[in-house]
Amino acid sequence: MSTATAEQAILDAVKPQLFIGGHWRDGAEGGTIPVEDPATGETLIEVADATVDDAKEALAAAHETFQTWREHPPRERGDILRRAYDVITERTDELALLMTLEMGKPVAESKAEIAYAANFFRWYAEEAVRINGRFTVNETGKGRVLTLKQPVGPCVFITPWNFPLAMGTRKIGPAIAAGCTMVVKPAKQTPLSMLMLAQILEEVGLPGGVVNVITARSSGATMEPLIKDPRTRKLSFTGSTEVGRTLIAQSADQILRVSMELGGNAPFLVFDDADVDAAVEGALIAKMRNIGEACTAANRFHVASGVAGEFAEKLAARMGEMKVGRGTEPDVKVGPLIDDTQRGKVAQLVDDARERGAKVLLGGARIDRAGYFYEPTVLADVPDDARLLDEEIFGPVAPVRGFHSDDEAIAAANATEYGLVAYVFTQDINRAFKVIEGLDTGMIGLNQGMVSNAGAPFGGVKQSGFGREGGPEGIQEYLETKYVALNV
């Protein structure tokens, strides 16, 4: 099968409609949204544009279904997730191609995301039967204390464009395991992976109304009424801190349970005793995974002054070897950015740093071709007042600056309103724990450039949000604790 034929086949397999109450249908007003290939700027397909009435119908389906789904046997909930895991894994090639078409990342990276996304279903398939309360003797010796864990209720999920499948399964998996129902609104740029996931969940026997998927041009206008609806009991959002603040304010009306996985400004610390070559390898993962369009992407490289030059030169050499192109092309390592707006922001940040005195070791410009490509870029001697030290870059740009002491490195790393993740490279275990304990972040990668793990709690502190996704902690976000005082 030719590449063009395979691409058309997977696009034809997508149901470009709303999935509400177990039924596929068009939006109430018949509107559609074009989904663009960021590598060409051309429209791939058009999907339904939901109205507020459509969204309310989806919430009504979730609310009605919750009354029975909450009582569904935990083992069967887990079995559904396991079957979905198996199907996703079997269809990795097709799903990866679809993801690359709508988001732009190389197919190899899309395959890695498919595996990561599916693993949340496998993990929570196993957790569904391990939802436990406790039974203890009252401290006075009279009576007993009983606690129960019960599902929160209907949830509203808003997911981003950069990881079109994994950011959904990371929420959907624990919610299904806990006995919750949900309305999912994927990003308008990348709705296709989520629509395919809905088709898979339908195929493996998930009852209609448990997962409802709506696509909409205006997320704010469509979702605000659901957030303020008393039938909604939980909101989970992955995206920018700016949008997160708005959603938190909206959630106050109903005192919702809220999980927020927001922006990042990840520091990457390299100390003078580190293995520089290993640090460069870790930097390539932390920076260039997903074309740099990740909240976990290394945003600032703080390197001990004695090795800063060597690190920057080696990083530039390695990034310069990375082939840029459409994600479906052979050996491509760097795809396009999601749209021209995002590429423009990256260009502005690089231009600002250059104007303030940063030295360009590699790249530093848009690529003159169809699509939204930007050169892999390494900047050295980045000044304190450069905007990209404070703002999330979300692109293939690595700014490097030196430090002279451990305390200076920790202070520089913490000099941000964000606190999602940090990366630390050192071979001194005492130094490692001093730095780990001193960093204001929810996650740390020690001598590695990747922290994402379905079995571990993902989340940040400060303005990177609150709540955790993944691991045993992740299912607790979808459970309420009920206490019973027993006079026995």
SVG drawing of the C-alpha trace seen along z (x, -y; Angstrom):
<svg xmlns="http://www.w3.org/2000/svg" viewBox="-30 -43 66 52">
<polyline fill="none" stroke="black" stroke-width="0.4" points="0.0,0.0 1.4,-3.4 1.9,-6.1 -0.9,-8.2 -3.3,-5.3 -2.5,-4.4 -3.1,-8.0 -6.4,-8.1 -7.4,-4.8 -6.9,-5.9 -8.6,-9.2 -11.6,-7.3 -11.8,-5.1 -12.4,-8.1 -16.0,-8.9 -15.9,-12.7 -19.0,-13.2 -19.9,-13.7 -20.1,-10.6 -22.9,-11.1 -24.7,-8.4 -23.2,-5.7 -24.4,-7.2 -22.5,-9.0 -24.2,-12.1 -23.5,-15.5 -23.6,-18.7 -27.0,-20.3 -26.3,-23.1 -24.4,-21.0 -21.2,-23.0 -17.7,-21.5 -14.1,-22.2 -11.2,-21.7 -8.4,-19.6 -5.1,-20.7 -1.9,-18.8 0.8,-21.0 3.4,-19.7 1.5,-21.1 -1.1,-23.5 -3.7,-21.6 -7.0,-20.3 -7.1,-16.6 -10.7,-16.2 -13.6,-18.2 -15.2,-17.1 -18.4,-18.1 -18.6,-21.5 -20.6,-21.0 -22.9,-23.6 -23.7,-24.3 -26.8,-22.2 -24.7,-19.3 -22.4,-19.6 -25.3,-19.6 -26.7,-16.5 -23.4,-14.8 -23.4,-15.8 -26.9,-14.5 -25.8,-11.2 -22.9,-11.0 -25.2,-11.9 -27.8,-9.3 -25.3,-6.6 -23.4,-7.3 -26.4,-6.0 -25.8,-2.5 -22.1,-2.6 -21.1,-3.4 -22.4,0.1 -20.8,1.9 -18.5,4.7 -14.9,3.5 -13.6,6.6 -15.6,5.9 -14.5,2.2 -11.0,3.5 -11.6,6.0 -13.0,3.3 -9.8,1.3 -7.6,4.3 -9.4,5.1 -9.0,1.5 -5.3,1.7 -5.0,4.8 -6.8,3.2 -4.8,0.0 -1.6,2.0 -2.6,4.1 -3.4,1.0 -0.3,-1.0 0.7,-1.5 -2.6,-3.0 -3.1,-5.1 0.5,-6.4 0.0,-7.5 -3.2,-9.3 -1.5,-11.1 1.4,-12.2 -1.0,-13.5 -2.9,-15.7 -0.1,-16.7 3.1,-16.5 5.5,-14.5 7.5,-11.8 5.8,-8.4 8.3,-6.8 7.4,-9.3 3.7,-8.8 4.2,-5.0 5.9,-5.8 2.9,-7.9 0.5,-5.1 2.4,-2.7 2.4,-5.3 -1.3,-6.1 -2.3,-2.4 -0.4,-1.7 -2.7,-3.9 -5.5,-1.6 -3.4,1.5 -2.3,-0.1 -5.9,-1.2 -7.3,2.1 -5.3,3.6 -6.3,0.8 -10.0,1.1 -10.2,4.1 -7.9,2.4 -10.1,-0.4 -10.0,0.0 -11.4,-1.7 -10.5,-0.7 -12.1,0.6 -10.5,-0.2 -11.3,-0.3 -12.1,-3.7 -9.2,-5.1 -11.4,-5.1 -12.1,-1.4 -15.8,-2.0 -17.2,-1.8 -15.6,-1.4 -14.4,-3.6 -15.4,-2.6 -14.3,-4.4 -15.6,-3.8 -14.2,-5.0 -16.9,-5.9 -16.7,-7.5 -16.8,-11.3 -19.4,-11.4 -19.7,-12.8 -16.4,-14.4 -15.5,-17.0 -12.1,-16.5 -10.4,-19.1 -7.3,-17.8 -4.5,-19.5 -3.2,-19.1 0.4,-18.1 -0.2,-14.5 -3.6,-13.8 -4.1,-10.3 -2.0,-10.0 -3.5,-13.1 -6.9,-11.6 -6.1,-8.0 -4.3,-9.4 -7.7,-10.8 -10.1,-8.3 -8.3,-5.2 -8.6,-6.0 -12.1,-7.5 -13.4,-4.3 -11.7,-2.2 -13.2,-4.3 -16.7,-4.1 -17.1,-7.6 -18.6,-8.8 -17.3,-11.7 -17.5,-14.2 -14.2,-14.6 -13.4,-17.7 -10.1,-17.2 -8.2,-20.2 -9.7,-21.4 -6.3,-21.0 -6.0,-17.3 -9.4,-15.7 -8.9,-12.6 -7.0,-10.4 -9.6,-10.9 -12.4,-10.1 -10.6,-6.9 -10.3,-6.1 -14.0,-6.5 -14.5,-4.0 -12.2,-1.5 -14.0,-1.9 -17.3,-1.3 -15.9,1.8 -14.6,3.4 -17.9,3.1 -17.8,-0.1 -21.5,-1.0 -22.8,-4.0 -22.7,-7.2 -19.7,-6.4 -17.4,-8.2 -18.9,-11.0 -16.6,-12.9 -17.5,-16.3 -15.4,-18.4 -15.8,-22.1 -14.3,-25.2 -14.7,-27.3 -13.7,-25.3 -14.5,-28.1 -18.0,-28.8 -18.9,-25.1 -17.4,-23.9 -18.1,-26.7 -21.8,-25.8 -20.8,-22.2 -18.3,-23.4 -21.0,-25.4 -23.7,-22.7 -24.5,-21.0 -24.4,-17.6 -20.7,-17.9 -18.6,-16.8 -15.1,-16.8 -13.0,-18.9 -9.6,-17.8 -7.6,-20.0 -4.2,-19.8 -3.0,-23.0 -1.7,-26.4 -1.7,-28.1 -3.6,-31.1 -6.5,-28.9 -6.2,-26.9 -6.8,-30.0 -10.0,-30.7 -11.3,-27.2 -10.5,-27.2 -12.5,-30.4 -15.4,-28.8 -15.3,-25.7 -15.8,-27.7 -19.5,-28.0 -20.0,-24.2 -17.0,-23.7 -15.8,-21.0 -13.0,-18.5 -10.4,-19.9 -7.1,-18.6 -4.9,-21.0 -1.8,-20.0 -0.6,-23.3 2.4,-25.0 6.1,-24.3 9.4,-26.0 11.7,-23.0 15.3,-23.6 17.9,-21.2 20.9,-21.2 24.3,-19.9 26.9,-19.9 30.7,-19.9 31.0,-16.2 28.3,-15.0 29.1,-12.8 28.7,-15.5 28.0,-13.0 25.2,-11.4 23.8,-14.8 23.7,-15.7 21.8,-12.5 19.4,-13.3 19.0,-16.8 18.1,-15.6 15.2,-13.6 14.1,-16.3 14.3,-19.0 13.5,-17.4 10.8,-14.9 7.6,-15.9 9.4,-18.7 9.8,-20.5 6.1,-20.9 5.7,-19.4 5.1,-20.8 7.9,-18.6 10.3,-19.9 13.6,-21.2 13.2,-25.0 16.4,-26.3 19.8,-24.6 21.8,-25.7 25.3,-24.2 28.3,-24.5 30.6,-27.1 33.5,-24.7 31.6,-22.5 29.0,-24.9 30.9,-25.5 31.5,-21.8 27.9,-20.9 26.5,-23.6 28.8,-22.7 28.0,-19.0 24.3,-19.6 24.4,-21.8 26.3,-19.1 23.7,-16.5 20.7,-18.6 22.2,-19.7 22.2,-16.1 18.4,-15.7 16.5,-15.6 13.6,-18.0 10.6,-17.1 7.1,-15.7 6.7,-13.1 5.8,-10.4 9.1,-10.8 12.0,-8.3 14.5,-9.2 12.8,-12.4 13.5,-13.4 11.9,-16.8 8.4,-17.6 6.5,-20.8 5.1,-22.9 1.4,-22.7 0.5,-26.0 1.9,-29.3 0.9,-31.0 3.1,-28.7 5.9,-29.0 5.6,-32.8 5.9,-32.7 9.1,-30.5 10.6,-32.9 9.8,-35.9 11.5,-34.3 14.6,-33.4 14.8,-36.9 14.4,-38.5 17.3,-36.4 19.5,-37.2 18.9,-40.9 19.8,-40.8 23.1,-39.2 22.6,-35.4 25.0,-33.6 23.3,-31.4 25.2,-28.1 22.7,-26.4 19.5,-27.3 17.5,-30.4 15.1,-30.7 11.9,-29.5 12.4,-27.0 11.1,-28.2 8.8,-25.4 5.2,-24.4 4.0,-23.8 5.1,-25.2 8.8,-24.2 11.4,-25.8 15.1,-25.0 16.5,-23.1 18.2,-25.9 20.9,-26.2 21.7,-29.5 24.7,-30.1 25.5,-32.9 21.8,-33.6 21.3,-36.8 19.2,-37.0 16.5,-39.3 15.8,-37.0 12.1,-36.3 12.6,-32.6 14.0,-32.0 10.6,-33.0 8.2,-31.8 7.5,-28.3 9.1,-28.0 7.2,-24.9 9.6,-24.5 13.0,-23.0 15.1,-25.7 17.7,-25.1 19.0,-28.1 22.2,-27.5 23.7,-29.5 26.3,-28.9 26.4,-28.8 29.2,-28.8 27.8,-27.1 25.2,-24.5 23.2,-27.2 23.3,-29.4 22.0,-26.6 19.1,-25.8 18.2,-29.4 18.2,-29.8 16.1,-26.7 13.5,-27.9 13.3,-31.4 10.0,-30.8 6.3,-30.8 6.2,-27.2 7.1,-24.0 6.3,-21.0 9.6,-19.1 13.4,-19.5 16.3,-17.4 19.5,-17.0 22.7,-15.5 25.4,-14.7 27.4,-11.6 27.6,-12.8 24.8,-11.2 25.1,-13.7 24.8,-16.6 21.9,-14.9 19.8,-14.7 20.6,-18.3 19.5,-19.5 16.4,-17.3 15.2,-18.4 15.9,-22.1 14.0,-22.2 10.4,-23.4 9.0,-21.0 6.5,-18.1 8.8,-15.8 12.5,-15.3 14.5,-13.3 17.9,-12.3 20.4,-11.5 17.7,-10.9 15.7,-13.1 12.3,-11.4 9.9,-11.2 6.6,-10.1 5.5,-6.8 1.9,-5.4 2.8,-3.9 4.1,-7.2 2.3,-10.4 2.5,-13.1 1.9,-16.7 3.4,-19.9 3.4,-22.6 3.1,-26.4 1.5,-27.6 2.1,-24.3 -1.1,-23.1 -2.3,-20.6 -3.5,-17.0 -1.7,-14.0 -2.3,-11.7 -0.8,-8.2 0.1,-5.6 -2.0,-4.7 -2.3,-8.4 -4.1,-9.0 -7.3,-7.0 -7.7,-8.9 -8.6,-12.0 -11.8,-10.2 -12.8,-8.9 -14.5,-10.5 -14.0,-9.2 -17.1,-8.5 -16.7,-7.9 -19.1,-5.9 -19.1,-6.0 -20.2,-2.5 -21.7,-2.1 -20.6,1.5"/>
</svg>
